[in-house]
Amino acid sequence: MEFNEVIIRYIDVRRLGKLYYLKESEEDNFTGIDKLGMEYYDEKLNKATLKSMLLNYKKTIKDALLDQSLIAGIGNIYADEILFSI
């Protein structure tokens, strides 16, 4: 696709992704990015922050690690590695 001399290419052989086109003034109510938690590499993520996040969490630790609304960017393999290292 070409938009004002900008070329956008998207390749997803697994066909799992989505591509959204928003106008510059349009609010992003589509992607869910506003529902993501802090990034796993955020300096503010420490033991105290994690403890407060999990204080009332009623699921397993692995479910908590995979919950993107708590900590974004941890997938199944990384969750397994984290739990193995504990």
Stockholm file with secondary structure:
# STOCKHOLM 1.0

chainA/1-86         MEFNEVIIRYIDVRRLGKLYYLKESEEDNFTGIDKLGMEYYDEKLNKATLKSMLLNYKKTIKDALLDQSLIAGIGNIYADEILFSI
#=GR chainA/1-86 SS CEETTEECCCCCTTCCCCCCCCCTTSCCCSSCGGGCCEETTCTTCSHHHHHHHHTTCCSCHHHHHHCTTTEETCCHHHHHHHHHHC
#=GC SS_cons        CEETTEECCCCCTTCCCCCCCCCTTSCCCSSCGGGCCEETTCTTCSHHHHHHHHTTCCSCHHHHHHCTTTEETCCHHHHHHHHHHC
//
